[in-house]
Amino acid sequence: MSDWTRERLHPDYAQSLRVDEMLYDSKTDHQRLKVFENGTFGRVLTLDDVVQTTEGDNFIYHEMLTHVPILAHGAARRVLIIGGGDGGMAREVLRHDSVTHVTMVEIDAGVVEFSKEYLPMLSAGAFDDPRLELVIADGAEFIRRTAGGYDVIIVDSTDPIGPGEVLFTDTFYGHAKRALTTDGILVTQNGVPFMQGGELTNTMGAFRALFSDATCYLATIPTYAGGPMAFGWGTDGPARATPPDVLQGRFDASGIATDYYTPEVHKAAFALPGYVKRLIP
């Protein structure tokens, strides 16, 4: 198994990926970062052997965290991304010509430079778009002091371990709500509910206290193993009730070609299985 890497995120379940060619392997005092080639997923980025993103299936994650809130909102001009140093989230947001400004807050400048070198296909030129403002700062501190005015806020965080833990707190979500416009939308990544149910429950508890419309939606991403992934959704506006024909019209007008997102998938993603519903307070 020397040519395989094994993910140990969960105590009693693991997935393995074949390493066809190791492109980067660096271990520091705190973590081990790898980039390798895999026959199915292309370039794979892992942190302590936990998959962060892949060339092959990142489109699902990035399309569903961007197009769902932006098209549901219908008039999003200013978007804030917390995290997302690989540039994939910015790539998808900037495909919307209607978006005039994107603020991307990444805690580590090295992640951006690393991703430009080893995973340039993820950002696909997003870092050169004049609408993108890259801020190197702690996301929790930025959200606390920002003047706000964002129509959509996307939290593209790692799991709630180490530096990413603060992005899953009630205080952070409260500051994020303050940074939204009146009908603004906050979306978050909340792990795989079957394996990480507590993560979703905690976030939804905070969202229910903050927003009149608080729920999650789902998408299946092959390398985030253990079932569909949950994305938190919070807003005080009417966006989730946008009729399918309106979503279709907005999608058609955008001219964006997608590989996962469709208006039909958008509506269906909010239909939750019983075990996920029971995780929402």
Secondary structure, DSSP 8 states (H G I E B T S, - for coil): -TTEEEEEEETTEEEEEE-SEEEEEEE-SS-EEEEEEETTTEEEEEETTEEEEETTTHHHHHHHHHHHHHHHHS---EEEEEE-TTSHHHHHHTT-TT--EEEEEES-HHHHHHHHHH-HHHHTTGGG-TTEEEEES-HHHHHHH----EEEEEEE---SSGGGGGGGSHHHHHHHHHTEEEEEEEEEE---TTT-HHHHHHHHHHHHHH-SEEEEEEE--TTS-SS-EEEEEEESSSGGG--HHHHHHHHHHHT---SS--HHHHHHTT---HHHHTT--
